[in-house]
């Protein structure tokens, strides 16, 4: 949500949108094509775009204003902006008056009420925090930020000012799937439609099939609790002592590239000094005398990468758990079914 100073340029525009069908901001966000490229955006949404940056000097090249978008009873100025680095779109909506002017008013509280009626209580509330990251938010340096980051798409509100000089923006942005193409809470039917693959193992509450990750053959499993996706797992096959440690290290690097540094990356060994001198780490894993574990916490998911062995059998796997599910009252019994 950068270059919001552009809104100052737009605030004086009296926008005619009578020809467009009204749409609710949240319905727009839920139906929006979050994968549409900047080059294809105008063509796909030509019936909704009323102003592009071509008509606003020095506004940049990645901003569009959509017409007849409402939050509750309030008409809004809704902008689609593409992030310069990620090239991903974001919806930004400011309530306006009947002339298309963004207003500074007590109605901020009314907008907040409508948002919470649609989305429920926010996942995070930050009061009187620095909002300079949202560059040029009408000149305010601090404000209140609320996020609904477990929703798909993610939503947030930013409000600033006092009394009759308050203003609010309501935004939506896509987030990456939690596991492959699935989001926590998806139904099995939704996941199977996204994957487009048959269930190969016919296990109750699990949708699974063979696939490849990082060039390695594995079994992929989506697990459901009350038909809601709560955990996913890759179990690698054909793992041998020669390459298991190097494969583990490679997976650590790949997961770190995607999720950042792990908060844990441990090697545990019960091997005697003699065994450590004569056997490779892979052979020690195979014997059950050495194991590896790394984990990441994304805020939405907890991810475990593990390598261990027992009775000459080596296990290499990656497990993904919904944070809400993992830290619920007692998920242990259900989790054990995955292992």
C-alpha positions as protocol buffer text, in pm:
chain_id: "A"
residue {
  index: 1
  type: UNK
  ca { x: 0 y: 0 z: 0 }
}
residue {
  index: 2
  type: UNK
  ca { x: 249 y: 259 z: -118 }
}
residue {
  index: 3
  type: UNK
  ca { x: 220 y: 604 z: -277 }
}
residue {
  index: 4
  type: UNK
  ca { x: -113 y: 674 z: -113 }
}
residue {
  index: 5
  type: UNK
  ca { x: -32 y: 1041 z: -163 }
}
residue {
  index: 6
  type: UNK
  ca { x: -195 y: 981 z: -501 }
}
residue {
  index: 7
  type: UNK
  ca { x: -525 y: 977 z: -315 }
}
residue {
  index: 8
  type: UNK
  ca { x: -482 y: 1349 z: -252 }
}
residue {
  index: 9
  type: UNK
  ca { x: -481 y: 1400 z: -626 }
}
residue {
  index: 10
  type: UNK
  ca { x: -789 y: 1188 z: -663 }
}
residue {
  index: 11
  type: UNK
  ca { x: -980 y: 1337 z: -371 }
}
residue {
  index: 12
  type: UNK
  ca { x: -1100 y: 1631 z: -577 }
}
residue {
  index: 13
  type: UNK
  ca { x: -1231 y: 1421 z: -866 }
}
residue {
  index: 14
  type: UNK
  ca { x: -1607 y: 1404 z: -904 }
}
residue {
  index: 15
  type: UNK
  ca { x: -1635 y: 1056 z: -1053 }
}
residue {
  index: 16
  type: UNK
  ca { x: -1933 y: 952 z: -1258 }
}
residue {
  index: 17
  type: UNK
  ca { x: -2002 y: 582 z: -1207 }
}
residue {
  index: 18
  type: UNK
  ca { x: -2371 y: 560 z: -1283 }
}
residue {
  index: 19
  type: UNK
  ca { x: -2315 y: 322 z: -1575 }
}
residue {
  index: 20
  type: UNK
  ca { x: -2149 y: 59 z: -1362 }
}
residue {
  index: 21
  type: UNK
  ca { x: -2323 y: -206 z: -1157 }
}
residue {
  index: 22
  type: UNK
  ca { x: -2267 y: -148 z: -782 }
}
residue {
  index: 23
  type: UNK
  ca { x: -2052 y: -407 z: -608 }
}
residue {
  index: 24
  type: UNK
  ca { x: -1968 y: -466 z: -244 }
}
residue {
  index: 25
  type: UNK
  ca { x: -1597 y: -421 z: -164 }
}
residue {
  index: 26
  type: UNK
  ca { x: -1574 y: -758 z: 9 }
}
residue {
  index: 27
  type: UNK
  ca { x: -1756 y: -938 z: -272 }
}
residue {
  index: 28
  type: UNK
  ca { x: -1510 y: -774 z: -511 }
}
residue {
  index: 29
  type: UNK
  ca { x: -1214 y: -891 z: -300 }
}
residue {
  index: 30
  type: UNK
  ca { x: -1342 y: -1249 z: -277 }
}
residue {
  index: 31
  type: UNK
  ca { x: -1407 y: -1273 z: -652 }
}
residue {
  index: 32
  type: UNK
  ca { x: -1100 y: -1075 z: -762 }
}
residue {
  index: 33
  type: UNK
  ca { x: -844 y: -1247 z: -984 }
}
residue {
  index: 34
  type: UNK
  ca { x: -537 y: -1209 z: -763 }
}
residue {
  index: 35
  type: UNK
  ca { x: -317 y: -1364 z: -1032 }
}
residue {
  index: 36
  type: UNK
  ca { x: -407 y: -1116 z: -1305 }
}
residue {
  index: 37
  type: UNK
  ca { x: -97 y: -945 z: -1438 }
}
residue {
  index: 38
  type: UNK
  ca { x: -60 y: -568 z: -1460 }
}
residue {
  index: 39
  type: UNK
  ca { x: -52 y: -590 z: -1839 }
}
residue {
  index: 40
  type: UNK
  ca { x: -381 y: -783 z: -1850 }
}
residue {
  index: 41
  type: UNK
  ca { x: -562 y: -595 z: -1576 }
}
residue {
  index: 42
  type: UNK
  ca { x: -727 y: -317 z: -1779 }
}
residue {
  index: 43
  type: UNK
  ca { x: -857 y: -559 z: -2040 }
}
residue {
  index: 44
  type: UNK
  ca { x: -1005 y: -793 z: -1779 }
}
residue {
  index: 45
  type: UNK
  ca { x: -1161 y: -517 z: -1567 }
}
residue {
  index: 46
  type: UNK
  ca { x: -1235 y: -263 z: -1841 }
}
residue {
  index: 47
  type: UNK
  ca { x: -1602 y: -250 z: -1736 }
}
residue {
  index: 48
  type: UNK
  ca { x: -1498 y: -144 z: -1384 }
}
residue {
  index: 49
  type: UNK
  ca { x: -1193 y: 80 z: -1439 }
}
residue {
  index: 50
  type: UNK
  ca { x: -1283 y: 449 z: -1450 }
}
residue {
  index: 51
  type: UNK
  ca { x: -943 y: 615 z: -1401 }
}
residue {
  index: 52
  type: UNK
  ca { x: -597 y: 484 z: -1483 }
}
residue {
  index: 53
  type: UNK
  ca { x: -263 y: 648 z: -1414 }
}
residue {
  index: 54
  type: UNK
  ca { x: -253 y: 764 z: -1775 }
}
residue {
  index: 55
  type: UNK
  ca { x: -491 y: 1040 z: -1671 }
}
residue {
  index: 56
  type: UNK
  ca { x: -304 y: 1139 z: -1354 }
}
residue {
  index: 57
  type: UNK
  ca { x: 32 y: 1311 z: -1410 }
}
residue {
  index: 58
  type: UNK
  ca { x: 325 y: 1169 z: -1211 }
}
residue {
  index: 59
  type: UNK
  ca { x: 106 y: 908 z: -1040 }
}
residue {
  index: 60
  type: UNK
  ca { x: 308 y: 614 z: -1164 }
}
residue {
  index: 61
  type: UNK
  ca { x: 207 y: 335 z: -1397 }
}
residue {
  index: 62
  type: UNK
  ca { x: 50 y: 77 z: -1170 }
}
residue {
  index: 63
  type: UNK
  ca { x: -264 y: 237 z: -1028 }
}
residue {
  index: 64
  type: UNK
  ca { x: -629 y: 211 z: -1135 }
}
residue {
  index: 65
  type: UNK
  ca { x: -951 y: 345 z: -983 }
}
residue {
  index: 66
  type: UNK
  ca { x: -1258 y: 121 z: -990 }
}
residue {
  index: 67
  type: UNK
  ca { x: -1609 y: 259 z: -1000 }
}
residue {
  index: 68
  type: UNK
  ca { x: -1926 y: 199 z: -796 }
}
residue {
  index: 69
  type: UNK
  ca { x: -1767 y: -2 z: -514 }
}
residue {
  index: 70
  type: UNK
  ca { x: -1939 y: 17 z: -176 }
}
residue {
  index: 71
  type: UNK
  ca { x: -1861 y: -68 z: 185 }
}
residue {
  index: 72
  type: UNK
  ca { x: -2205 y: -113 z: 336 }
}
residue {
  index: 73
  type: UNK
  ca { x: -2405 y: 196 z: 238 }
}
residue {
  index: 74
  type: UNK
  ca { x: -2095 y: 405 z: 167 }
}
residue {
  index: 75
  type: UNK
  ca { x: -1960 y: 465 z: -181 }
}
residue {
  index: 76
  type: UNK
  ca { x: -1582 y: 434 z: -195 }
}
residue {
  index: 77
  type: UNK
  ca { x: -1285 y: 535 z: -398 }
}
residue {
  index: 78
  type: UNK
  ca { x: -1135 y: 192 z: -462 }
}
residue {
  index: 79
  type: UNK
  ca { x: -788 y: 164 z: -609 }
}
residue {
  index: 80
  type: UNK
  ca { x: -600 y: -130 z: -752 }
}
residue {
  index: 81
  type: UNK
  ca { x: -227 y: -84 z: -704 }
}
residue {
  index: 82
  type: UNK
  ca { x: 53 y: -319 z: -810 }
}
residue {
  index: 83
  type: UNK
  ca { x: 352 y: -360 z: -581 }
}
residue {
  index: 84
  type: UNK
  ca { x: 669 y: -261 z: -765 }
}
residue {
  index: 85
  type: UNK
  ca { x: 872 y: -553 z: -627 }
}
residue {
  index: 86
  type: UNK
  ca { x: 628 y: -844 z: -613 }
}
residue {
  index: 87
  type: UNK
  ca { x: 406 y: -728 z: -901 }
}
residue {
  index: 88
  type: UNK
  ca { x: 109 y: -842 z: -694 }
}
residue {
  index: 89
  type: UNK
  ca { x: -213 y: -636 z: -683 }
}
residue {
  index: 90
  type: UNK
  ca { x: -372 y: -479 z: -376 }
}
residue {
  index: 91
  type: UNK
  ca { x: -720 y: -335 z: -336 }
}
residue {
  index: 92
  type: UNK
  ca { x: -738 y: -8 z: -139 }
}
residue {
  index: 93
  type: UNK
  ca { x: -1074 y: 145 z: -56 }
}
residue {
  index: 94
  type: UNK
  ca { x: -1156 y: 484 z: 98 }
}
residue {
  index: 95
  type: UNK
  ca { x: -1516 y: 592 z: 173 }
}
residue {
  index: 96
  type: UNK
  ca { x: -1626 y: 908 z: -11 }
}
residue {
  index: 97
  type: UNK
  ca { x: -1911 y: 1153 z: -6 }
}
residue {
  index: 98
  type: UNK
  ca { x: -2169 y: 1185 z: -283 }
}
residue {
  index: 99
  type: UNK
  ca { x: -1930 y: 1396 z: -491 }
}
residue {
  index: 100
  type: UNK
  ca { x: -1649 y: 1142 z: -478 }
}
residue {
  index: 101
  type: UNK
  ca { x: -1457 y: 1335 z: -215 }
}
residue {
  index: 102
  type: UNK
  ca { x: -1277 y: 1127 z: 49 }
}
residue {
  index: 103
  type: UNK
  ca { x: -1420 y: 1239 z: 381 }
}
residue {
  index: 104
  type: UNK
  ca { x: -1267 y: 1304 z: 721 }
}
residue {
  index: 105
  type: UNK
  ca { x: -1544 y: 1227 z: 966 }
}
residue {
  index: 106
  type: UNK
  ca { x: -1688 y: 1034 z: 1258 }
}
residue {
  index: 107
  type: UNK
  ca { x: -1808 y: 775 z: 1003 }
}
residue {
  index: 108
  type: UNK
  ca { x: -1474 y: 597 z: 1047 }
}
residue {
  index: 109
  type: UNK
  ca { x: -1633 y: 413 z: 1339 }
}
residue {
  index: 110
  type: UNK
  ca { x: -1925 y: 312 z: 1120 }
}
residue {
  index: 111
  type: UNK
  ca { x: -1689 y: 174 z: 856 }
}
residue {
  index: 112
  type: UNK
  ca { x: -1500 y: -22 z: 1125 }
}
residue {
  index: 113
  type: UNK
  ca { x: -1831 y: -168 z: 1244 }
}
residue {
  index: 114
  type: UNK
  ca { x: -1923 y: -280 z: 893 }
}
residue {
  index: 115
  type: UNK
  ca { x: -1580 y: -439 z: 839 }
}
residue {
  index: 116
  type: UNK
  ca { x: -1603 y: -638 z: 1163 }
}
residue {
  index: 117
  type: UNK
  ca { x: -1957 y: -748 z: 1080 }
}
residue {
  index: 118
  type: UNK
  ca { x: -1821 y: -898 z: 756 }
}
residue {
  index: 119
  type: UNK
  ca { x: -1489 y: -1034 z: 881 }
}
residue {
  index: 120
  type: UNK
  ca { x: -1532 y: -1086 z: 1254 }
}
residue {
  index: 121
  type: UNK
  ca { x: -1281 y: -972 z: 1513 }
}
residue {
  index: 122
  type: UNK
  ca { x: -939 y: -881 z: 1372 }
}
residue {
  index: 123
  type: UNK
  ca { x: -648 y: -1119 z: 1415 }
}
residue {
  index: 124
  type: UNK
  ca { x: -423 y: -834 z: 1526 }
}
residue {
  index: 125
  type: UNK
  ca { x: -478 y: -478 z: 1647 }
}
residue {
  index: 126
  type: UNK
  ca { x: -195 y: -223 z: 1663 }
}
residue {
  index: 127
  type: UNK
  ca { x: -280 y: 117 z: 1809 }
}
residue {
  index: 128
  type: UNK
  ca { x: -88 y: 440 z: 1761 }
}
residue {
  index: 129
  type: UNK
  ca { x: 185 y: 276 z: 1554 }
}
residue {
  index: 130
  type: UNK
  ca { x: 406 y: 422 z: 1286 }
}
residue {
  index: 131
  type: UNK
  ca { x: 235 y: 403 z: 948 }
}
residue {
  index: 132
  type: UNK
  ca { x: 507 y: 561 z: 739 }
}
residue {
  index: 133
  type: UNK
  ca { x: 543 y: 226 z: 560 }
}
residue {
  index: 134
  type: UNK
  ca { x: 210 y: 317 z: 399 }
}
residue {
  index: 135
  type: UNK
  ca { x: 378 y: 611 z: 235 }
}
residue {
  index: 136
  type: UNK
  ca { x: 189 y: 936 z: 231 }
}
residue {
  index: 137
  type: UNK
  ca { x: -120 y: 821 z: 421 }
}
residue {
  index: 138
  type: UNK
  ca { x: -269 y: 1170 z: 397 }
}
residue {
  index: 139
  type: UNK
  ca { x: 38 y: 1304 z: 580 }
}
residue {
  index: 140
  type: UNK
  ca { x: -22 y: 1108 z: 902 }
}
residue {
  index: 141
  type: UNK
  ca { x: 278 y: 941 z: 1064 }
}
residue {
  index: 142
  type: UNK
  ca { x: 95 y: 730 z: 1322 }
}
residue {
  index: 143
  type: UNK
  ca { x: -239 y: 554 z: 1330 }
}
residue {
  index: 144
  type: UNK
  ca { x: -423 y: 233 z: 1412 }
}
residue {
  index: 145
  type: UNK
  ca { x: -383 y: -84 z: 1206 }
}
residue {
  index: 146
  type: UNK
  ca { x: -612 y: -388 z: 1222 }
}
residue {
  index: 147
  type: UNK
  ca { x: -544 y: -704 z: 1026 }
}
residue {
  index: 148
  type: UNK
  ca { x: -743 y: -1011 z: 932 }
}
residue {
  index: 149
  type: UNK
  ca { x: -443 y: -1212 z: 818 }
}
residue {
  index: 150
  type: UNK
  ca { x: -600 y: -1557 z: 847 }
}
residue {
  index: 151
  type: UNK
  ca { x: -861 y: -1464 z: 586 }
}
residue {
  index: 152
  type: UNK
  ca { x: -816 y: -1534 z: 215 }
}
residue {
  index: 153
  type: UNK
  ca { x: -752 y: -1275 z: 85 }
}
residue {
  index: 154
  type: UNK
  ca { x: -597 y: -1088 z: 378 }
}
residue {
  index: 155
  type: UNK
  ca { x: -768 y: -768 z: 489 }
}
residue {
  index: 156
  type: UNK
  ca { x: -648 y: -469 z: 688 }
}
residue {
  index: 157
  type: UNK
  ca { x: -774 y: -128 z: 794 }
}
residue {
  index: 158
  type: UNK
  ca { x: -560 y: 178 z: 861 }
}
residue {
  index: 159
  type: UNK
  ca { x: -715 y: 472 z: 1042 }
}
residue {
  index: 160
  type: UNK
  ca { x: -555 y: 800 z: 1146 }
}
residue {
  index: 161
  type: UNK
  ca { x: -644 y: 1145 z: 1272 }
}
residue {
  index: 162
  type: UNK
  ca { x: -880 y: 1265 z: 1544 }
}
residue {
  index: 163
  type: UNK
  ca { x: -1236 y: 1390 z: 1570 }
}
residue {
  index: 164
  type: UNK
  ca { x: -1370 y: 1518 z: 1240 }
}
residue {
  index: 165
  type: UNK
  ca { x: -1025 y: 1480 z: 1084 }
}
residue {
  index: 166
  type: UNK
  ca { x: -1022 y: 1100 z: 1095 }
}
residue {
  index: 167
  type: UNK
  ca { x: -978 y: 890 z: 782 }
}
residue {
  index: 168
  type: UNK
  ca { x: -978 y: 517 z: 716 }
}
residue {
  index: 169
  type: UNK
  ca { x: -861 y: 289 z: 436 }
}
residue {
  index: 170
  type: UNK
  ca { x: -979 y: -69 z: 396 }
}
residue {
  index: 171
  type: UNK
  ca { x: -747 y: -297 z: 197 }
}
residue {
  index: 172
  type: UNK
  ca { x: -729 y: -650 z: 65 }
}
residue {
  index: 173
  type: UNK
  ca { x: -428 y: -841 z: -64 }
}
residue {
  index: 174
  type: UNK
  ca { x: -368 y: -1201 z: -163 }
}
residue {
  index: 175
  type: UNK
  ca { x: -144 y: -1434 z: 34 }
}
residue {
  index: 176
  type: UNK
  ca { x: 32 y: -1750 z: -74 }
}
residue {
  index: 177
  type: UNK
  ca { x: -139 y: -2086 z: -18 }
}
residue {
  index: 178
  type: UNK
  ca { x: -52 y: -2258 z: 309 }
}
residue {
  index: 179
  type: UNK
  ca { x: 40 y: -2593 z: 153 }
}
residue {
  index: 180
  type: UNK
  ca { x: 70 y: -2649 z: -222 }
}
residue {
  index: 181
  type: UNK
  ca { x: -257 y: -2504 z: -354 }
}
residue {
  index: 182
  type: UNK
  ca { x: -454 y: -2530 z: -31 }
}
residue {
  index: 183
  type: UNK
  ca { x: -548 y: -2281 z: 240 }
}
residue {
  index: 184
  type: UNK
  ca { x: -621 y: -2387 z: 595 }
}
residue {
  index: 185
  type: UNK
  ca { x: -993 y: -2448 z: 628 }
}
residue {
  index: 186
  type: UNK
  ca { x: -1051 y: -2553 z: 266 }
}
residue {
  index: 187
  type: UNK
  ca { x: -1277 y: -2853 z: 216 }
}
residue {
  index: 188
  type: UNK
  ca { x: -1150 y: -3174 z: 57 }
}
residue {
  index: 189
  type: UNK
  ca { x: -1365 y: -3104 z: -248 }
}
residue {
  index: 190
  type: UNK
  ca { x: -1205 y: -2761 z: -290 }
}
residue {
  index: 191
  type: UNK
  ca { x: -853 y: -2904 z: -258 }
}
residue {
  index: 192
  type: UNK
  ca { x: -917 y: -3187 z: -503 }
}
residue {
  index: 193
  type: UNK
  ca { x: -1057 y: -2940 z: -755 }
}
residue {
  index: 194
  type: UNK
  ca { x: -745 y: -2722 z: -724 }
}
residue {
  index: 195
  type: UNK
  ca { x: -505 y: -3017 z: -754 }
}
residue {
  index: 196
  type: UNK
  ca { x: -702 y: -3188 z: -1031 }
}
residue {
  index: 197
  type: UNK
  ca { x: -568 y: -3529 z: -929 }
}
residue {
  index: 198
  type: UNK
  ca { x: -732 y: -3851 z: -813 }
}
residue {
  index: 199
  type: UNK
  ca { x: -697 y: -3974 z: -455 }
}
residue {
  index: 200
  type: UNK
  ca { x: -454 y: -4264 z: -487 }
}
residue {
  index: 201
  type: UNK
  ca { x: -471 y: -4415 z: -138 }
}
residue {
  index: 202
  type: UNK
  ca { x: -838 y: -4393 z: -24 }
}
residue {
  index: 203
  type: UNK
  ca { x: -773 y: -4318 z: 345 }
}
residue {
  index: 204
  type: UNK
  ca { x: -1058 y: -4159 z: 540 }
}
residue {
  index: 205
  type: UNK
  ca { x: -999 y: -3790 z: 608 }
}
residue {
  index: 206
  type: UNK
  ca { x: -687 y: -3782 z: 388 }
}
residue {
  index: 207
  type: UNK
  ca { x: -639 y: -3688 z: 24 }
}
residue {
  index: 208
  type: UNK
  ca { x: -306 y: -3823 z: -101 }
}
residue {
  index: 209
  type: UNK
  ca { x: -110 y: -3899 z: -415 }
}
residue {
  index: 210
  type: UNK
  ca { x: 244 y: -3952 z: -539 }
}
residue {
  index: 211
  type: UNK
  ca { x: 440 y: -3652 z: -666 }
}
residue {
  index: 212
  type: UNK
  ca { x: 787 y: -3495 z: -674 }
}
residue {
  index: 213
  type: UNK
  ca { x: 936 y: -3219 z: -460 }
}
residue {
  index: 214
  type: UNK
  ca { x: 1280 y: -3078 z: -541 }
}
residue {
  index: 215
  type: UNK
  ca { x: 1322 y: -3365 z: -788 }
}
residue {
  index: 216
  type: UNK
  ca { x: 1261 y: -3628 z: -520 }
}
residue {
  index: 217
  type: UNK
  ca { x: 974 y: -3875 z: -527 }
}
residue {
  index: 218
  type: UNK
  ca { x: 734 y: -3849 z: -236 }
}
residue {
  index: 219
  type: UNK
  ca { x: 382 y: -3906 z: -118 }
}
residue {
  index: 220
  type: UNK
  ca { x: 179 y: -3589 z: -64 }
}
residue {
  index: 221
  type: UNK
  ca { x: -104 y: -3598 z: 191 }
}
residue {
  index: 222
  type: UNK
  ca { x: -366 y: -3338 z: 278 }
}
residue {
  index: 223
  type: UNK
  ca { x: -532 y: -3409 z: 612 }
}
residue {
  index: 224
  type: UNK
  ca { x: -881 y: -3287 z: 708 }
}
residue {
  index: 225
  type: UNK
  ca { x: -1055 y: -3242 z: 1041 }
}
residue {
  index: 226
  type: UNK
  ca { x: -1433 y: -3217 z: 1007 }
}
residue {
  index: 227
  type: UNK
  ca { x: -1375 y: -3165 z: 632 }
}
residue {
  index: 228
  type: UNK
  ca { x: -1149 y: -2868 z: 693 }
}
residue {
  index: 229
  type: UNK
  ca { x: -787 y: -2877 z: 581 }
}
residue {
  index: 230
  type: UNK
  ca { x: -563 y: -2869 z: 892 }
}
residue {
  index: 231
  type: UNK
  ca { x: -228 y: -3029 z: 798 }
}
residue {
  index: 232
  type: UNK
  ca { x: -20 y: -3144 z: 503 }
}
residue {
  index: 233
  type: UNK
  ca { x: 275 y: -3374 z: 468 }
}
residue {
  index: 234
  type: UNK
  ca { x: 540 y: -3489 z: 223 }
}
residue {
  index: 235
  type: UNK
  ca { x: 687 y: -3834 z: 289 }
}
residue {
  index: 236
  type: UNK
  ca { x: 989 y: -3895 z: 69 }
}
residue {
  index: 237
  type: UNK
  ca { x: 1042 y: -4240 z: -77 }
}
residue {
  index: 238
  type: UNK
  ca { x: 1354 y: -4423 z: -190 }
}
residue {
  index: 239
  type: UNK
  ca { x: 1565 y: -4246 z: 73 }
}
residue {
  index: 240
  type: UNK
  ca { x: 1910 y: -4398 z: 122 }
}
residue {
  index: 241
  type: UNK
  ca { x: 2204 y: -4338 z: 353 }
}
residue {
  index: 242
  type: UNK
  ca { x: 2424 y: -4200 z: 76 }
}
residue {
  index: 243
  type: UNK
  ca { x: 2218 y: -3888 z: 3 }
}
residue {
  index: 244
  type: UNK
  ca { x: 1973 y: -3847 z: 290 }
}
residue {
  index: 245
  type: UNK
  ca { x: 2176 y: -3582 z: 476 }
}
residue {
  index: 246
  type: UNK
  ca { x: 2256 y: -3382 z: 162 }
}
residue {
  index: 247
  type: UNK
  ca { x: 1889 y: -3400 z: 62 }
}
residue {
  index: 248
  type: UNK
  ca { x: 1790 y: -3278 z: 408 }
}
residue {
  index: 249
  type: UNK
  ca { x: 2035 y: -2987 z: 379 }
}
residue {
  index: 250
  type: UNK
  ca { x: 1899 y: -2900 z: 35 }
}
residue {
  index: 251
  type: UNK
  ca { x: 1543 y: -2894 z: 169 }
}
residue {
  index: 252
  type: UNK
  ca { x: 1655 y: -2669 z: 455 }
}
residue {
  index: 253
  type: UNK
  ca { x: 1798 y: -2424 z: 201 }
}
residue {
  index: 254
  type: UNK
  ca { x: 1483 y: -2429 z: -11 }
}
residue {
  index: 255
  type: UNK
  ca { x: 1246 y: -2383 z: 283 }
}
residue {
  index: 256
  type: UNK
  ca { x: 1467 y: -2105 z: 420 }
}
residue {
  index: 257
  type: UNK
  ca { x: 1454 y: -1927 z: 85 }
}
residue {
  index: 258
  type: UNK
  ca { x: 1074 y: -1938 z: 98 }
}
residue {
  index: 259
  type: UNK
  ca { x: 1000 y: -1889 z: 470 }
}
residue {
  index: 260
  type: UNK
  ca { x: 1311 y: -1727 z: 614 }
}
residue {
  index: 261
  type: UNK
  ca { x: 1557 y: -1862 z: 868 }
}
residue {
  index: 262
  type: UNK
  ca { x: 1430 y: -2159 z: 1072 }
}
residue {
  index: 263
  type: UNK
  ca { x: 1379 y: -2098 z: 1440 }
}
residue {
  index: 264
  type: UNK
  ca { x: 1525 y: -2444 z: 1498 }
}
residue {
  index: 265
  type: UNK
  ca { x: 1774 y: -2655 z: 1304 }
}
residue {
  index: 266
  type: UNK
  ca { x: 1916 y: -2928 z: 1525 }
}
residue {
  index: 267
  type: UNK
  ca { x: 2129 y: -3237 z: 1483 }
}
residue {
  index: 268
  type: UNK
  ca { x: 2103 y: -3497 z: 1756 }
}
residue {
  index: 269
  type: UNK
  ca { x: 2349 y: -3785 z: 1791 }
}
residue {
  index: 270
  type: UNK
  ca { x: 2364 y: -4080 z: 2028 }
}
residue {
  index: 271
  type: UNK
  ca { x: 2647 y: -4242 z: 1837 }
}
residue {
  index: 272
  type: UNK
  ca { x: 2960 y: -4348 z: 2018 }
}
residue {
  index: 273
  type: UNK
  ca { x: 3290 y: -4182 z: 1936 }
}
residue {
  index: 274
  type: UNK
  ca { x: 3396 y: -4501 z: 1757 }
}
residue {
  index: 275
  type: UNK
  ca { x: 3083 y: -4507 z: 1537 }
}
residue {
  index: 276
  type: UNK
  ca { x: 3126 y: -4141 z: 1448 }
}
residue {
  index: 277
  type: UNK
  ca { x: 3475 y: -4215 z: 1320 }
}
residue {
  index: 278
  type: UNK
  ca { x: 3377 y: -4519 z: 1113 }
}
residue {
  index: 279
  type: UNK
  ca { x: 3028 y: -4445 z: 984 }
}
residue {
  index: 280
  type: UNK
  ca { x: 2895 y: -4160 z: 770 }
}
residue {
  index: 281
  type: UNK
  ca { x: 2617 y: -3936 z: 905 }
}
residue {
  index: 282
  type: UNK
  ca { x: 2375 y: -4106 z: 666 }
}
residue {
  index: 283
  type: UNK
  ca { x: 2470 y: -4448 z: 801 }
}
residue {
  index: 284
  type: UNK
  ca { x: 2426 y: -4320 z: 1157 }
}
residue {
  index: 285
  type: UNK
  ca { x: 2078 y: -4197 z: 1065 }
}
residue {
  index: 286
  type: UNK
  ca { x: 1999 y: -4539 z: 919 }
}
residue {
  index: 287
  type: UNK
  ca { x: 2116 y: -4707 z: 1240 }
}
residue {
  index: 288
  type: UNK
  ca { x: 1894 y: -4476 z: 1449 }
}
residue {
  index: 289
  type: UNK
  ca { x: 2193 y: -4304 z: 1617 }
}
residue {
  index: 290
  type: UNK
  ca { x: 2152 y: -3962 z: 1454 }
}
residue {
  index: 291
  type: UNK
  ca { x: 1857 y: -3740 z: 1361 }
}
residue {
  index: 292
  type: UNK
  ca { x: 1793 y: -3393 z: 1218 }
}
residue {
  index: 293
  type: UNK
  ca { x: 1505 y: -3151 z: 1275 }
}
residue {
  index: 294
  type: UNK
  ca { x: 1432 y: -2801 z: 1143 }
}
residue {
  index: 295
  type: UNK
  ca { x: 1118 y: -2592 z: 1191 }
}
residue {
  index: 296
  type: UNK
  ca { x: 963 y: -2267 z: 1072 }
}
residue {
  index: 297
  type: UNK
  ca { x: 673 y: -2057 z: 1197 }
}
residue {
  index: 298
  type: UNK
  ca { x: 509 y: -1839 z: 930 }
}
residue {
  index: 299
  type: UNK
  ca { x: 233 y: -1699 z: 1149 }
}
residue {
  index: 300
  type: UNK
  ca { x: -21 y: -1910 z: 961 }
}
residue {
  index: 301
  type: UNK
  ca { x: 167 y: -2240 z: 965 }
}
residue {
  index: 302
  type: UNK
  ca { x: 420 y: -2438 z: 1165 }
}
residue {
  index: 303
  type: UNK
  ca { x: 650 y: -2643 z: 942 }
}
residue {
  index: 304
  type: UNK
  ca { x: 869 y: -2935 z: 1047 }
}
residue {
  index: 305
  type: UNK
  ca { x: 1142 y: -3093 z: 836 }
}
residue {
  index: 306
  type: UNK
  ca { x: 1276 y: -3413 z: 988 }
}
residue {
  index: 307
  type: UNK
  ca { x: 1529 y: -3684 z: 905 }
}
residue {
  index: 308
  type: UNK
  ca { x: 1566 y: -3990 z: 1127 }
}
residue {
  index: 309
  type: UNK
  ca { x: 1593 y: -4366 z: 1110 }
}
residue {
  index: 310
  type: UNK
  ca { x: 1520 y: -4689 z: 1288 }
}
residue {
  index: 311
  type: UNK
  ca { x: 1605 y: -5053 z: 1215 }
}
residue {
  index: 312
  type: UNK
  ca { x: 1777 y: -4967 z: 886 }
}
residue {
  index: 313
  type: UNK
  ca { x: 1479 y: -4759 z: 765 }
}
residue {
  index: 314
  type: UNK
  ca { x: 1525 y: -4387 z: 693 }
}
residue {
  index: 315
  type: UNK
  ca { x: 1242 y: -4134 z: 716 }
}
residue {
  index: 316
  type: UNK
  ca { x: 1262 y: -3791 z: 550 }
}
residue {
  index: 317
  type: UNK
  ca { x: 947 y: -3579 z: 567 }
}
residue {
  index: 318
  type: UNK
  ca { x: 808 y: -3225 z: 573 }
}
residue {
  index: 319
  type: UNK
  ca { x: 496 y: -3155 z: 779 }
}
residue {
  index: 320
  type: UNK
  ca { x: 280 y: -2842 z: 763 }
}
residue {
  index: 321
  type: UNK
  ca { x: 27 y: -2760 z: 1036 }
}
residue {
  index: 322
  type: UNK
  ca { x: -226 y: -2482 z: 1066 }
}
residue {
  index: 323
  type: UNK
  ca { x: -114 y: -2263 z: 1355 }
}
residue {
  index: 324
  type: UNK
  ca { x: -473 y: -2232 z: 1476 }
}
residue {
  index: 325
  type: UNK
  ca { x: -514 y: -2610 z: 1472 }
}
residue {
  index: 326
  type: UNK
  ca { x: -175 y: -2697 z: 1618 }
}
residue {
  index: 327
  type: UNK
  ca { x: -220 y: -2464 z: 1912 }
}
residue {
  index: 328
  type: UNK
  ca { x: -583 y: -2554 z: 1977 }
}
residue {
  index: 329
  type: UNK
  ca { x: -678 y: -2726 z: 2303 }
}
residue {
  index: 330
  type: UNK
  ca { x: -581 y: -3084 z: 2225 }
}
residue {
  index: 331
  type: UNK
  ca { x: -483 y: -3166 z: 1864 }
}
residue {
  index: 332
  type: UNK
  ca { x: -228 y: -3430 z: 1969 }
}
residue {
  index: 333
  type: UNK
  ca { x: -456 y: -3730 z: 1921 }
}
residue {
  index: 334
  type: UNK
  ca { x: -543 y: -3623 z: 1566 }
}
residue {
  index: 335
  type: UNK
  ca { x: -182 y: -3532 z: 1486 }
}
residue {
  index: 336
  type: UNK
  ca { x: -63 y: -3878 z: 1589 }
}
residue {
  index: 337
  type: UNK
  ca { x: -278 y: -4023 z: 1312 }
}
residue {
  index: 338
  type: UNK
  ca { x: -52 y: -3846 z: 1063 }
}
residue {
  index: 339
  type: UNK
  ca { x: 266 y: -4006 z: 1194 }
}
